Amino acid sequence: MKMKLNENYVLKTVAGTPVVVPVGEAVKNIKGMITLNGPAEVIWKALEQGEDFEEIVARLKSEYDAPEDVLRNDLTAFLDKLESYKILEK
């Protein structure tokens, strides 16, 4: 499945914390920044590199000691949330 991040959202680090900042037209949709936790930052960076769902699952498996089904469910939930905010296009 081809996934693409909306170019109007950029990942920045503020005071050591990864945050997604809306720019341009996206400022109308989201006020402020979205703070990401560690796994969410890993997923965001993977999406920036054009990785697909299975590649992201593999990346998460290599970085986190969690059952694969949990990683898949959490990844799906995060991607769905990004899509609902129009940050991700599937």
N, C-alpha and C positions, 0 to 999 in steps of 0.2 A: 504494500500500500504506500503510495507516494504521499508524503506529508511535507508541508511547507509552512514555515513561520511567517506571519505577517511582518513585513519590513518596518512597520510603524511601531514595533516594540523591540527594544534593545536591552541586552543584558549588561549590567554595570555592577561594580562592587562599591558599596558605600559603607565606610567604617568596617571593612572586613566581611560584610554581609552581601551575598548576591541578591540583586533586585532587578526586576524587569521594569523598565521605564517606558511609558507611552510617549511617542513623538508625533508630530504632524497631526493628521486627522484623528489619531487614536486618543489624543488628549480629551476629545469630546466624550469618549466612551468610558474611560477610566480616569478617575481623579487620583493622583498620587502614584505610588509605586507598589509593585507586588513583590513581597519578600519570598525568596525561594529557600527551601531546606537543601541539604546535601544531595539527596537523590534527585530532586527536581532540577537542580543545577546541572547534574550529570545528564539528565534527559534533555534539557534545553540545549546544552552544548552538542549533544548527539544530533538533535534536530538541525542545528546550525550547519553541521557537517553533512547533512543529507542522509543520515542513517534511517533505515526503515524499522518497523516494529521489532522484527526478529533480531536485528543488529543491536537495537537498544536493550532488549532483554538480555542478550549475551553480555553487553557492557555492564549492565546492572549486576548480573550474576558474578562477574569477575571482581566487582567492587564491594558487594554486600553479601553477607552470610544470611540469606533468606531463601525459603522455598521458592522454586520457580513459579508456582501458581500464584503465590502472594505477589511476586514481582510483576507478573503479567496483569493481575487484577489492579494493582496500584498504578501501573503504567497506563492501562486503559482508562482508569478514573481520571488521572492527570491530563491525558490527551483529550478526553471528553470535556473537561473543565476548560482547557485552552480553547477548544473548538467553540464552546458555548459563549466565550468572550470574544470570539472572532480573532483570536491570536494565532490560531492554527487552522490551516486549510488542509482538508483530507481529500 
